[in-house]
Amino acid sequence: MSHDLCAPHLFDLRAVLEANTVDQLKQLLWLLPEVDARGRKADLVAAVEQGLAGKRLRELWSQLDEAQQAAVADALYAEDGLFDADRFRARYGYLPTFTTKESADRYARSKPTRLRLFLHGLSSHSERSDGFIPVDLSVRLREFVPKPHPLEIASLGDLPENYERHDKSFRWQEGDEGVRVIIPGGQYRMPRQKSEVITTVGVPLRRRDTERDAAAEVMTVLRLIDRVKLTVSDKTCLPGSAALRELGPLLSQGDYYPPEARHSRSGDEVGAIKAHAWPLLMQAGGLAELSGRKLVLTKAGRQALGQPPAKVLKGLWARWVKTPKFDEFQRVSLIKGQTGKGKSKMTSVTGRRAVIQEALAQCPSGVWVELQVFSRYMQASDRYFSVTRDPWSLYIYDMEYGSLGYDGFHGWNILQQRFLTVMLMEYAATLGLIDIGYIDPWETTKDYTALWGVDDADFFSRYDGLIYFRINPLGAWCLGMADDYQPAQMKPGCRLRLLPSLQVSVVSGDVSAEESLFLDIWAENLGEQNWRLDAGRILEAIEQGRPLSELREFLETRDDQGLPDTVEGFLVRAEKQATALRMAGLFLHIDCADAALAEQIASDKDTKSLCQRAGPSRLAIKPENEDRFRHALHRLGYGLPKG
């Protein structure tokens, strides 16, 4: 039987056994002591078949331990018919025993366990598979081997207060002198033995509920682009430091990490996350496009200004999943080789996102899921994807020594899980689909220390701090898990009293962190659970897309006496003044030779719909009408020099 067969599990037991060497067959017969193990190879093959015949197969299966029985069931009912070690470990957290030692001696010869009577391996048919069950054996095993329990994603109702980090260290065992061994020529001191010590450290979790923030931010970014305030690279379309500085202060509650966030020892910066994502999302969603080095709104972008924020966010997510323009993995900046010649080795980014979106749709909504649990679920449910077709093209610092092509250097945790964290934290959370629980990236348990060149790195990527996520109502709607969407209401945690002086005071209960942050948006914090409604803050909130009804509903549900007349009048006046002016968009100003020419052009049937008077001899046109206006001028016999 050839070793390059694509589906070895479709061969029967005899064909599989005949592919084994005599020594391998004798090892299998060692597991069947009641069967005669003498003769030629054909006799040995027949002997193994005899040992697995009839009721003996079930008896042998019953002698397997729980993990080994689970391994048989895993391969038996897998869609590909193979036992996958990564998939099994992701599901159960351990691997079954395939071999055993003849004695306690570390150099003793290993022998196969009874599991090898069921799982027969070929070394080259899959790098992630350790065996398969021959087809005729599978038919018989299905008569009594139960199916594995359906996969479930473990979840939590409440976010834990802390993330438990497990730090590994070593300490020398008792006895500083070591062991003296006499050898020819003198004595030799054996090194002291050291043991591994695991220390658990509790790191406080930060929480960010994103649904309301995203609804406000998407409108803020659209208005900012409408004012031609965002600059991006004309080559990469990525925002530079100027754009990040412009966006950062406008984000609700700020970015996930403050701009100055960096590890004190190494100086590694986290950098922008949400501020980086929004310009890319707007371009991928077709709401903004490049004009020189500035982003300008497209026709769809202008229409989005008048649409409900939730509808805009859903459209942006749908377009992001399908855009090939940007690759989240490039945000894992420690890994080089993704651009230039290495770009051709990278897999389709839309294919990766599709697999993750499919897995997200299987998550329970409204509960917290640990990132590691979700990552293992993807592997256990065969939701695999590849980041690169050739890991040798990726490297850390040095193309030779730091190549990720070496065994153990391109595992799921290094490539696939890092891509997953970028997509979740930078895009799904920024769009408001998931709430997140996170810590500083350098506070996590380090899973990359075996790689070359990372000794001085305090984190592998800025997204390493993502620990938990929760699909909220907006996310359930965007992922197709819910038919409609109603914005989630903030549950009252306290009772408030509104005074005619515009002061807001807590009279009973405890104000939650979310309620406190909400009040800080609209009112000045006076301390000791007191706020005062502030006209400036209210104007800023409305400018950023937050409806005043949001504040009114918040106050009315927490004050049984209703709003005082002075407060009601204050809110009505603030809303009227906040919406008294409207951005008309960017216009190009054109100076005419004289007022008569300006009047002629402004009143001509071909040009009057494309321009308007902006002074005695000045006209204003919208940028998107420039080409049509220029052609209309040509029909009038006039030209408009560019520049």
GUTORDO-295659 format. One record per residue (C-alpha): residue in one letter; x, y, z; residue number from 1. Coordinates in pm, 1 decimal. Example, Ala and Ser with C-alpha at 12.3 -4.5 7.8 and 13.67 -1.06 7.14 Angstrom:
2
resn_east_north_up_resi
A_1230.0_-450.0_780.0_1
S_1367.0_-106.0_714.0_2
END
This chain:
643
resn_east_north_up_resi
M_0.0_0.0_0.0_1
S_137.2_343.6_-94.9_2
H_215.4_588.9_182.4_3
D_93.1_889.7_-12.4_4
L_-268.4_782.1_-27.0_5
C_-518.3_1058.8_45.0_6
A_-769.3_842.6_234.6_7
P_-593.5_550.2_407.4_8
H_-894.5_489.6_635.3_9
L_-1087.8_361.2_331.0_10
F_-867.7_48.6_312.4_11
D_-963.6_-269.2_491.8_12
L_-770.9_-425.5_779.1_13
R_-579.9_-677.0_567.5_14
A_-449.2_-409.6_329.3_15
V_-342.0_-192.9_622.5_16
L_-166.5_-481.2_801.4_17
E_17.2_-584.8_487.5_18
A_171.2_-236.7_476.1_19
N_337.2_-301.6_813.9_20
T_681.1_-453.7_858.9_21
V_729.3_-791.4_1027.2_22
D_858.1_-617.6_1339.4_23
Q_549.9_-391.9_1352.6_24
L_321.5_-692.5_1315.2_25
K_501.0_-871.4_1599.0_26
Q_446.3_-566.3_1819.6_27
L_73.8_-582.8_1747.4_28
L_69.6_-954.8_1822.6_29
W_241.9_-882.2_2154.2_30
L_-90.7_-716.5_2242.1_31
L_-273.0_-1039.9_2156.6_32
P_-97.5_-1301.8_2377.1_33
E_-356.8_-1571.0_2306.7_34
V_-277.6_-1562.0_1932.4_35
D_10.0_-1760.8_1776.2_36
A_274.5_-1510.4_1655.6_37
R_494.1_-1744.4_1447.7_38
G_540.0_-1783.7_1074.3_39
R_592.3_-1569.2_772.6_40
K_452.9_-1219.5_723.5_41
A_131.7_-1351.2_568.5_42
D_85.1_-1573.8_876.9_43
L_138.0_-1276.2_1108.2_44
V_-118.8_-1070.9_917.2_45
A_-369.1_-1354.1_947.5_46
A_-291.2_-1387.1_1318.8_47
V_-369.5_-1019.4_1387.6_48
E_-691.5_-1049.8_1188.4_49
Q_-783.2_-1353.8_1395.7_50
G_-713.6_-1163.0_1718.4_51
L_-956.4_-889.0_1614.6_52
A_-1227.1_-1122.7_1486.4_53
G_-1575.5_-1173.6_1630.2_54
K_-1644.8_-1090.7_1994.7_55
R_-1273.4_-1037.2_2063.7_56
L_-1294.7_-688.0_1913.5_57
R_-1546.4_-573.9_2171.9_58
E_-1351.6_-739.5_2454.8_59
L_-1034.6_-559.8_2348.5_60
W_-1217.5_-226.5_2326.0_61
S_-1353.8_-271.6_2678.8_62
Q_-994.0_-313.2_2802.4_63
L_-900.9_35.0_2680.2_64
D_-899.7_313.6_2935.6_65
E_-1141.8_607.2_2910.5_66
A_-905.1_826.8_2708.8_67
Q_-824.7_549.0_2463.2_68
Q_-1192.6_468.3_2412.4_69
A_-1253.6_839.1_2347.1_70
A_-974.5_833.7_2087.1_71
V_-1136.6_541.2_1904.8_72
A_-1472.5_719.4_1906.2_73
D_-1310.2_1041.1_1785.2_74
A_-1166.0_875.1_1474.7_75
L_-1468.0_651.0_1422.1_76
Y_-1717.1_936.3_1394.9_77
A_-1488.2_1206.0_1252.3_78
E_-1591.2_1341.8_912.0_79
D_-1244.5_1274.6_773.4_80
G_-1219.8_931.6_939.2_81
L_-889.7_1021.9_1103.3_82
F_-771.1_1059.5_1459.0_83
D_-634.0_1411.3_1487.0_84
A_-406.9_1468.9_1785.8_85
D_-456.1_1848.4_1785.8_86
R_-831.2_1812.7_1761.3_87
F_-841.8_1554.5_2040.9_88
R_-619.3_1758.7_2271.8_89
A_-830.3_2069.3_2209.9_90
R_-1145.2_1881.3_2304.9_91
Y_-1024.6_1680.9_2605.8_92
G_-713.6_1863.8_2720.6_93
Y_-490.3_1555.5_2700.0_94
L_-383.4_1275.9_2462.9_95
P_-440.9_901.0_2497.5_96
T_-153.0_665.1_2567.6_97
F_-14.2_509.9_2249.9_98
T_298.2_349.4_2394.7_99
T_417.3_208.9_2725.1_100
K_759.8_133.2_2873.2_101
E_872.0_-223.6_2934.8_102
S_1027.0_-109.4_3264.3_103
A_1084.1_201.7_3474.1_104
D_1427.2_246.1_3315.4_105
R_1432.0_568.3_3110.9_106
Y_1615.9_387.3_2832.7_107
A_1373.9_96.0_2826.2_108
R_1214.1_11.3_2493.6_109
S_863.8_145.9_2424.6_110
K_587.4_-85.1_2313.5_111
P_246.1_-0.3_2170.7_112
T_-66.0_-6.6_2384.2_113
R_-386.1_-182.3_2276.5_114
L_-499.0_143.9_2119.5_115
R_-270.8_61.9_1824.1_116
L_-489.5_-238.8_1744.9_117
F_-763.4_9.3_1655.8_118
L_-573.5_311.0_1526.0_119
H_-331.3_230.4_1246.8_120
G_-106.2_513.1_1140.4_121
L_73.2_618.7_828.0_122
S_338.7_883.2_886.3_123
S_277.9_1091.3_576.6_124
H_-95.1_1109.7_520.3_125
S_-150.6_1408.6_751.8_126
E_78.2_1613.8_969.4_127
R_-198.9_1650.1_1228.4_128
S_-318.8_1289.1_1238.4_129
D_-189.3_1001.0_1444.8_130
G_-398.0_721.2_1303.2_131
F_-709.5_589.2_1135.7_132
I_-942.4_291.3_1163.2_133
P_-961.5_49.9_866.8_134
V_-1298.5_57.4_695.4_135
D_-1414.3_-296.0_783.4_136
L_-1307.4_-244.6_1144.4_137
S_-1507.5_79.2_1150.9_138
V_-1826.4_-97.7_1045.9_139
R_-1797.4_-345.5_1332.0_140
L_-1697.0_-83.8_1591.3_141
R_-1998.2_134.0_1513.8_142
E_-2218.4_-146.7_1647.0_143
F_-2113.2_-81.8_2006.6_144
V_-1888.2_227.9_2030.8_145
P_-2104.4_528.7_2129.2_146
K_-2071.6_863.0_1958.3_147
P_-1875.8_1132.8_2144.3_148
H_-2087.7_1383.0_2333.4_149
P_-2178.9_1690.0_2125.6_150
L_-1929.7_1971.9_2152.7_151
E_-2028.6_2256.2_2381.8_152
I_-1865.4_2592.1_2443.2_153
A_-1824.3_2646.3_2816.8_154
S_-1939.9_2990.7_2928.7_155
L_-1978.4_3211.8_3235.6_156
G_-2271.6_3426.8_3335.5_157
D_-2052.8_3693.5_3495.3_158
L_-1703.7_3811.6_3411.8_159
P_-1451.6_3703.9_3677.6_160
E_-1274.6_3977.3_3868.7_161
N_-929.4_3839.2_3793.9_162
Y_-737.5_3651.3_3529.7_163
E_-521.9_3380.5_3684.1_164
R_-175.6_3385.0_3532.6_165
H_47.9_3083.3_3589.8_166
D_413.7_3180.0_3618.5_167
K_671.4_2905.7_3578.4_168
S_1005.1_2912.7_3760.7_169
F_1268.5_2663.2_3873.6_170
R_1441.5_2604.8_4203.6_171
W_1730.7_2386.2_4305.9_172
Q_1654.2_2082.8_4515.5_173
E_1800.2_2031.1_4860.6_174
G_2177.7_1974.4_4880.6_175
D_2420.0_2226.9_4736.6_176
E_2703.2_1979.9_4694.7_177
G_2540.4_1777.4_4424.1_178
V_2645.6_1414.7_4369.7_179
R_3010.9_1306.7_4345.7_180
V_3083.1_1031.9_4095.9_181
I_3425.7_862.3_4076.2_182
I_3559.2_840.0_3721.2_183
P_3909.0_752.6_3593.9_184
G_4135.7_1048.5_3661.1_185
G_3944.0_1195.7_3952.9_186
Q_3605.3_1300.2_4073.7_187
Y_3316.3_1448.5_3876.6_188
R_3050.9_1661.0_4041.6_189
M_2703.8_1594.8_3900.0_190
P_2492.9_1912.2_3868.0_191
R_2223.5_1972.4_4123.8_192
Q_1868.9_1883.5_4026.4_193
K_1612.1_2157.2_3982.6_194
S_1234.2_2131.7_4000.8_195
E_961.0_2330.3_3831.1_196
V_752.1_2568.2_4042.7_197
I_418.0_2709.5_3925.3_198
T_297.5_3031.2_4089.5_199
T_-56.2_3162.5_4031.0_200
V_-98.1_3540.5_4009.3_201
G_-435.5_3715.1_3996.3_202
V_-450.3_4002.7_3745.4_203
P_-758.5_4232.7_3760.5_204
L_-967.5_4218.1_3442.7_205
R_-1083.1_4527.7_3258.0_206
R_-1425.9_4519.2_3100.2_207
R_-1548.2_4704.5_2793.9_208
D_-1912.5_4687.4_2685.2_209
T_-1896.2_4801.5_2325.5_210
E_-2250.1_4818.8_2188.8_211
R_-2329.9_5182.7_2274.5_212
D_-1976.1_5299.6_2210.7_213
A_-1976.9_5161.0_1856.6_214
A_-2312.8_5324.7_1775.8_215
A_-2173.9_5664.0_1874.6_216
E_-1829.2_5616.9_1723.0_217
V_-1944.5_5508.9_1377.9_218
M_-2129.1_5838.8_1336.0_219
T_-1838.7_6035.8_1481.5_220
V_-1596.5_5882.3_1230.8_221
L_-1835.7_5941.6_939.4_222
R_-1865.0_6310.0_1033.6_223
L_-1488.9_6337.7_1076.5_224
I_-1432.9_6196.6_727.6_225
D_-1703.4_6427.3_593.4_226
R_-1493.4_6718.8_721.9_227
V_-1187.7_6569.3_542.4_228
K_-999.7_6534.1_869.1_229
L_-854.9_6183.1_832.1_230
T_-524.8_6126.9_654.3_231
V_-412.6_5779.8_546.3_232
S_-124.0_5645.5_341.8_233
D_-184.4_5667.8_-32.1_234
K_0.4_5334.6_-71.8_235
T_-122.2_5118.1_217.3_236
C_-444.1_5308.9_299.9_237
L_-349.4_5273.0_668.3_238
P_-387.3_5561.1_915.0_239
G_-71.5_5737.1_1027.0_240
S_11.1_5897.1_1359.2_241
A_-176.9_6217.9_1269.2_242
A_-500.9_6028.9_1202.2_243
L_-461.8_5826.2_1521.7_244
R_-414.0_6146.1_1722.5_245
E_-723.9_6293.5_1559.4_246
L_-939.2_5988.2_1627.7_247
G_-819.5_5888.8_1974.5_248
P_-986.2_6167.2_2179.5_249
L_-1316.9_6118.5_1993.3_250
L_-1358.5_5751.9_2090.6_251
S_-1615.8_5674.8_2359.8_252
Q_-1420.4_5581.9_2674.0_253
G_-1103.9_5612.5_2464.7_254
D_-910.3_5328.5_2303.3_255
Y_-875.0_4995.5_2482.9_256
Y_-536.4_5102.1_2612.9_257
P_-428.3_5461.7_2680.5_258
P_-185.5_5610.8_2424.4_259
E_99.1_5600.5_2675.1_260
A_49.9_5229.0_2757.4_261
R_382.6_5048.9_2743.9_262
H_571.8_4799.0_2953.2_263
S_801.2_4980.3_3191.1_264
R_1092.9_4735.0_3151.1_265
S_1120.1_4702.1_2774.9_266
G_929.8_5007.8_2659.0_267
D_716.4_4794.8_2419.7_268
E_414.5_5003.4_2319.1_269
V_64.3_4866.5_2276.1_270
G_-42.4_5140.4_2035.7_271
A_-382.0_5219.1_1886.2_272
I_-641.3_4948.3_1826.7_273
K_-985.7_5105.4_1779.4_274
A_-840.0_5419.9_1625.8_275
H_-650.1_5204.0_1375.6_276
A_-955.8_4994.9_1290.7_277
W_-1209.9_5265.1_1205.9_278
P_-1043.9_5408.7_890.6_279
L_-994.7_5055.4_757.1_280
L_-1353.9_4959.2_832.6_281
M_-1485.0_5269.0_654.4_282
Q_-1281.1_5191.8_343.1_283
A_-1362.0_4819.7_341.2_284
G_-1730.1_4901.2_394.0_285
G_-1741.7_5131.1_91.5_286
L_-1832.4_5433.2_304.3_287
A_-1504.7_5617.9_245.2_288
E_-1245.4_5633.4_-28.9_289
L_-907.0_5788.8_-84.3_290
S_-876.1_6133.9_-237.8_291
G_-507.0_6214.5_-242.7_292
R_-405.6_6125.7_112.0_293
K_-740.2_6215.6_267.8_294
L_-1046.2_5999.9_319.2_295
V_-1370.0_6135.4_174.3_296
L_-1719.6_5997.2_202.6_297
T_-1863.5_5798.8_-85.1_298
K_-2227.8_5823.9_-184.4_299
A_-2296.6_5526.7_44.0_300
G_-2108.9_5705.1_322.2_301
R_-2330.0_6013.5_293.9_302
Q_-2638.4_5796.7_300.9_303
A_-2505.1_5623.4_612.5_304
L_-2510.4_5957.3_798.0_305
G_-2890.1_5940.9_793.2_306
Q_-2924.7_5569.7_876.6_307
P_-2960.3_5402.4_1218.1_308
P_-2611.9_5329.8_1358.4_309
A_-2692.4_4960.3_1410.1_310
K_-2771.5_4918.0_1039.6_311
V_-2443.2_5085.5_945.4_312
L_-2247.6_4865.6_1186.6_313
K_-2406.3_4548.7_1050.2_314
G_-2317.4_4650.0_696.5_315
L_-1959.3_4727.5_794.2_316
W_-1916.3_4384.6_954.3_317
A_-2058.8_4205.6_649.9_318
R_-1826.3_4395.6_417.5_319
W_-1523.7_4350.3_644.3_320
V_-1558.1_3971.6_647.7_321
K_-1548.3_3971.3_266.9_322
T_-1282.6_4231.6_192.0_323
P_-941.0_4108.7_71.0_324
K_-795.3_4459.5_94.3_325
F_-661.4_4433.7_450.4_326
D_-512.7_4143.4_645.0_327
E_-546.2_4152.0_1024.2_328
F_-242.0_3928.7_1067.0_329
Q_-13.4_4212.6_959.5_330
R_-101.9_4372.6_1292.5_331
V_102.3_4097.5_1460.4_332
S_405.1_4309.1_1382.5_333
L_660.2_4082.0_1552.1_334
I_615.3_3828.9_1269.0_335
K_795.4_3940.7_953.2_336
G_775.5_3808.4_597.4_337
Q_407.6_3889.3_538.5_338
T_467.8_4146.1_265.4_339
G_678.7_4157.7_-48.7_340
K_757.1_3810.0_-179.7_341
G_609.5_3653.7_134.6_342
K_264.9_3797.6_57.3_343
S_207.4_3530.5_-207.3_344
K_248.4_3264.4_63.1_345
M_-31.4_3404.6_278.1_346
T_-372.3_3238.5_253.2_347
S_-696.6_3411.6_161.9_348
V_-789.4_3640.7_448.1_349
T_-1159.4_3618.5_357.8_350
G_-1144.7_3240.7_397.9_351
R_-996.3_3276.4_745.6_352
R_-1261.8_3525.6_852.8_353
A_-1541.5_3305.3_719.3_354
V_-1429.9_3014.1_939.1_355
I_-1414.4_3236.3_1248.1_356
Q_-1753.1_3391.8_1174.8_357
E_-1904.8_3045.2_1140.8_358
A_-1757.2_2945.2_1477.6_359
L_-1878.0_3266.5_1643.3_360
A_-2231.3_3188.7_1530.7_361
Q_-2212.0_2865.9_1736.8_362
C_-2132.6_3057.8_2056.8_363
P_-2404.1_3121.4_2313.2_364
S_-2490.2_3491.1_2323.7_365
G_-2518.0_3702.0_2636.1_366
V_-2258.7_3500.5_2831.1_367
W_-1882.9_3524.7_2868.2_368
V_-1659.5_3283.7_2677.6_369
E_-1290.1_3247.4_2748.0_370
L_-1077.9_3304.8_2439.1_371
Q_-875.7_2987.1_2502.7_372
V_-1198.3_2784.7_2531.1_373
F_-1326.2_2924.7_2201.8_374
S_-990.3_2863.0_2034.4_375
R_-990.9_2498.8_2146.7_376
Y_-1353.1_2463.6_2031.3_377
M_-1254.3_2572.0_1681.5_378
Q_-987.6_2302.1_1668.0_379
A_-1206.1_2035.8_1828.5_380
S_-1488.1_2105.5_1580.7_381
D_-1253.0_2091.0_1279.7_382
R_-1289.1_2462.8_1209.9_383
Y_-931.8_2489.2_1095.6_384
F_-783.3_2758.5_877.7_385
S_-429.7_2837.8_770.7_386
V_-258.9_3174.6_785.7_387
T_20.0_3081.1_545.4_388
R_84.6_2807.7_291.1_389
D_453.3_2806.5_385.8_390
P_550.7_2887.3_746.6_391
W_917.0_2900.8_636.8_392
S_838.6_3236.6_474.5_393
L_750.7_3389.0_814.2_394
Y_1014.1_3474.7_1069.8_395
I_1097.2_3672.2_1382.8_396
Y_1388.5_3917.5_1341.1_397
D_1605.3_3675.6_1137.4_398
M_1493.4_3479.5_828.3_399
E_1713.5_3179.2_914.9_400
Y_1729.5_3146.2_1292.1_401
G_1389.3_3301.9_1354.2_402
S_1196.9_3115.7_1084.4_403
L_857.2_2983.4_1191.5_404
G_903.8_2683.2_965.9_405
Y_1081.3_2483.5_1236.2_406
D_878.8_2216.6_1417.2_407
G_686.9_2364.8_1706.7_408
F_732.1_2721.8_1584.4_409
H_411.8_2756.4_1378.6_410
G_150.1_2599.3_1601.3_411
W_-211.9_2708.4_1625.0_412
N_-137.2_2934.6_1922.7_413
I_129.9_3126.1_1729.9_414
L_-49.8_3176.3_1396.6_415
Q_-421.6_3097.6_1397.5_416
Q_-497.7_3212.6_1750.7_417
R_-307.7_3538.5_1699.3_418
F_-512.3_3610.8_1387.1_419
L_-826.3_3526.0_1584.8_420
T_-743.8_3774.5_1861.7_421
V_-685.5_4058.2_1614.3_422
M_-1015.5_3994.7_1437.9_423
L_-1207.6_3979.6_1765.7_424
M_-1050.6_4267.3_1955.7_425
E_-974.2_4513.9_1676.2_426
Y_-1275.6_4459.4_1452.0_427
A_-1560.9_4262.5_1614.2_428
A_-1530.3_4457.1_1941.5_429
T_-1474.9_4794.2_1772.5_430
L_-1792.5_4741.1_1568.0_431
G_-1978.8_4660.9_1890.5_432
L_-2050.0_4292.1_1820.8_433
I_-1873.1_4159.6_2128.2_434
D_-1798.9_4289.1_2476.2_435
I_-1452.4_4205.3_2603.7_436
G_-1265.1_4134.5_2926.0_437
Y_-895.4_4206.1_2893.3_438
I_-569.4_4291.0_3069.2_439
D_-237.8_4446.4_2971.3_440
P_-77.2_4220.2_2707.4_441
W_239.6_4174.8_2914.0_442
E_37.7_4035.8_3205.3_443
T_-66.3_3714.2_3027.8_444
T_91.1_3370.9_3054.7_445
K_359.0_3364.4_2784.4_446
D_313.7_3081.9_2534.7_447
Y_583.8_3189.2_2289.0_448
T_906.9_3168.5_2488.9_449
A_1030.0_2862.6_2293.8_450
L_1059.3_3077.3_1978.6_451
W_1392.5_3222.2_1872.0_452
G_1459.1_3590.1_1936.2_453
V_1172.9_3669.6_2175.1_454
D_1371.2_3687.1_2498.3_455
D_1328.4_4063.5_2528.4_456
A_964.7_4073.6_2411.6_457
D_714.2_4138.5_2689.0_458
F_423.8_4033.3_2467.5_459
F_390.2_3863.4_2131.1_460
S_116.0_4092.0_2003.8_461
R_-79.3_4385.1_2142.9_462
Y_-390.3_4163.8_2147.3_463
D_-247.9_3905.2_2388.3_464
G_-443.8_4073.5_2667.3_465
L_-781.9_3955.6_2531.8_466
I_-908.0_3694.2_2779.8_467
Y_-1290.7_3683.2_2753.1_468
F_-1556.8_3796.9_2508.2_469
R_-1936.3_3804.7_2506.0_470
I_-2162.3_3821.8_2200.8_471
N_-2407.8_4102.0_2278.0_472
P_-2751.1_4162.5_2115.9_473
L_-2597.1_4366.0_1833.2_474
G_-2347.5_4087.3_1766.1_475
A_-2619.4_3821.4_1768.3_476
W_-2808.0_4020.3_1504.4_477
C_-2502.4_4084.3_1288.1_478
L_-2399.6_3717.0_1305.1_479
G_-2743.6_3592.5_1203.2_480
M_-2822.8_3450.8_1547.7_481
A_-3120.6_3686.0_1598.4_482
D_-3387.1_3804.9_1354.4_483
D_-3399.9_4163.5_1480.7_484
Y_-3217.4_4397.9_1712.1_485
Q_-3322.6_4619.9_1996.2_486
P_-3048.4_4815.9_2174.1_487
A_-2979.7_4667.7_2515.1_488
Q_-3103.0_4871.4_2807.6_489
M_-2872.6_4954.4_3093.7_490
K_-3008.5_4791.6_3411.2_491
P_-3062.0_5045.7_3691.4_492
G_-2829.4_4982.5_3984.5_493
C_-2927.5_5289.8_4185.4_494
R_-3196.6_5551.9_4244.6_495
L_-3125.9_5911.7_4147.3_496
R_-3262.2_6249.5_4249.5_497
L_-3256.9_6538.9_4001.4_498
L_-3255.4_6886.8_4150.9_499
P_-3365.1_7210.0_3979.3_500
S_-2999.9_7314.7_3999.7_501
L_-2921.7_7038.6_3744.5_502
Q_-2744.4_6832.1_4010.0_503
V_-2782.8_6453.4_3990.5_504
S_-2735.8_6263.7_4317.3_505
V_-2745.0_5895.0_4410.3_506
V_-3001.2_5849.6_4689.1_507
S_-3003.3_5469.1_4716.7_508
G_-2824.2_5165.6_4579.0_509
D_-2479.2_5155.0_4425.4_510
V_-2403.1_5323.1_4096.4_511
S_-2245.1_5065.6_3865.4_512
A_-1925.9_5128.5_3671.9_513
E_-2128.2_5141.3_3350.0_514
E_-2373.1_5394.9_3497.5_515
S_-2086.9_5608.3_3626.2_516
L_-1917.3_5610.5_3286.0_517
F_-2248.2_5698.7_3120.4_518
L_-2306.6_5995.9_3350.5_519
D_-1950.6_6116.9_3289.6_520
I_-2039.5_6156.1_2920.3_521
W_-2324.2_6401.0_2990.4_522
A_-2243.0_6558.2_3325.8_523
E_-1957.8_6691.8_3535.7_524
N_-1849.7_6453.5_3811.9_525
L_-1861.7_6638.3_4145.1_526
G_-1741.8_6340.8_4349.0_527
E_-1914.7_6143.0_4624.4_528
Q_-2170.8_6008.4_4375.0_529
N_-2288.5_6351.8_4260.6_530
W_-2295.3_6496.0_3907.7_531
R_-2418.0_6818.3_3745.1_532
L_-2561.0_6823.0_3392.9_533
D_-2321.5_7016.9_3173.0_534
A_-2418.8_7194.9_2851.2_535
G_-2073.4_7154.5_2697.2_536
R_-2063.2_6779.0_2757.2_537
I_-2416.7_6738.3_2624.5_538
L_-2328.9_6926.4_2305.0_539
E_-2019.1_6707.9_2254.4_540
A_-2219.2_6388.5_2311.2_541
I_-2484.4_6487.5_2058.2_542
E_-2213.9_6587.8_1808.5_543
Q_-2064.1_6238.1_1846.5_544
G_-2394.9_6078.0_1749.6_545
R_-2550.9_6003.3_2087.8_546
P_-2923.8_6088.9_2095.9_547
L_-3042.4_6302.4_2385.6_548
S_-3325.3_6053.4_2436.2_549
E_-3057.4_5817.2_2569.2_550
L_-2986.3_6054.6_2860.2_551
R_-3353.6_6132.9_2918.0_552
E_-3446.4_5764.5_2940.3_553
F_-3152.1_5698.3_3175.0_554
L_-3264.2_5970.6_3415.1_555
E_-3638.2_5894.0_3402.3_556
T_-3591.1_5523.4_3482.8_557
R_-3390.9_5613.2_3794.3_558
D_-3595.0_5903.5_3934.6_559
D_-3955.3_5827.8_4030.3_560
Q_-4044.8_6197.2_4069.7_561
G_-3982.3_6286.0_3707.5_562
L_-3766.6_6561.7_3565.6_563
P_-3794.8_6908.8_3726.6_564
D_-3915.4_7181.8_3491.1_565
T_-3574.5_7347.4_3491.7_566
V_-3407.7_7021.5_3389.4_567
E_-3669.1_6959.1_3118.6_568
G_-3621.4_7309.2_2978.7_569
F_-3244.2_7272.5_2993.6_570
L_-3253.2_6948.9_2791.8_571
V_-3494.8_7086.8_2530.8_572
R_-3278.3_7395.9_2484.7_573
A_-2955.0_7191.7_2465.2_574
E_-3096.1_6959.1_2199.0_575
K_-3227.8_7249.2_1991.3_576
Q_-2895.4_7430.7_2002.9_577
A_-2694.8_7115.5_1933.5_578
T_-2885.0_7051.8_1610.2_579
A_-2930.4_7413.1_1496.5_580
L_-2641.3_7380.2_1253.7_581
R_-2570.7_7102.8_1004.5_582
M_-2255.6_7011.9_816.5_583
A_-2326.8_7054.2_447.1_584
G_-2017.6_6865.8_344.5_585
L_-1701.0_6976.6_169.3_586
F_-1730.9_7231.9_-113.0_587
L_-1487.8_7354.5_-376.7_588
H_-1480.7_7732.0_-413.5_589
I_-1446.8_7878.3_-764.6_590
D_-1364.5_8244.8_-820.4_591
C_-1514.2_8394.8_-1135.7_592
A_-1373.2_8690.8_-1327.8_593
D_-1664.3_8909.4_-1215.9_594
A_-2008.9_8896.8_-1056.8_595
A_-2184.2_8892.9_-1396.5_596
L_-2009.8_8570.6_-1497.4_597
A_-2090.5_8414.3_-1159.8_598
E_-2457.6_8502.3_-1209.1_599
Q_-2456.4_8364.7_-1565.4_600
I_-2314.8_8027.7_-1455.8_601
A_-2533.2_8004.1_-1144.6_602
S_-2849.1_8058.1_-1351.4_603
D_-2765.3_7850.9_-1660.9_604
K_-2985.8_7545.7_-1706.6_605
D_-2686.1_7307.4_-1734.4_606
T_-2486.8_7437.0_-1438.6_607
K_-2733.6_7578.3_-1185.7_608
S_-2806.0_7237.7_-1031.7_609
L_-2435.7_7174.8_-984.0_610
C_-2330.4_7494.7_-806.1_611
Q_-2446.1_7771.7_-577.0_612
R_-2345.8_8130.0_-505.8_613
A_-2093.2_8173.1_-225.7_614
G_-2023.1_8545.5_-273.5_615
P_-2053.2_8820.3_-535.1_616
S_-1813.3_8648.1_-776.2_617
R_-1765.7_8309.6_-607.7_618
L_-1934.9_7974.0_-670.9_619
A_-1930.4_7657.4_-459.6_620
I_-1958.4_7302.4_-591.7_621
K_-1941.2_6960.7_-428.5_622
P_-1626.5_6759.2_-508.8_623
E_-1826.4_6472.8_-654.8_624
N_-1984.3_6716.0_-907.7_625
E_-1655.4_6860.9_-1032.4_626
D_-1631.3_6655.8_-1354.3_627
R_-1995.6_6719.2_-1451.7_628
F_-1959.6_7090.1_-1373.1_629
R_-1643.7_7113.3_-1583.4_630
H_-1815.8_6951.9_-1885.6_631
A_-2113.5_7186.9_-1848.3_632
L_-1877.0_7484.3_-1844.5_633
H_-1722.6_7360.7_-2168.5_634
R_-2066.3_7374.8_-2332.4_635
L_-2091.0_7738.3_-2215.9_636
G_-1751.0_7810.0_-2368.0_637
Y_-1556.4_7841.4_-2043.2_638
G_-1271.3_7639.0_-1895.3_639
L_-1171.5_7562.8_-1535.9_640
P_-794.8_7507.7_-1487.2_641
K_-712.3_7225.4_-1245.7_642
G_-526.4_7291.0_-924.7_643
END
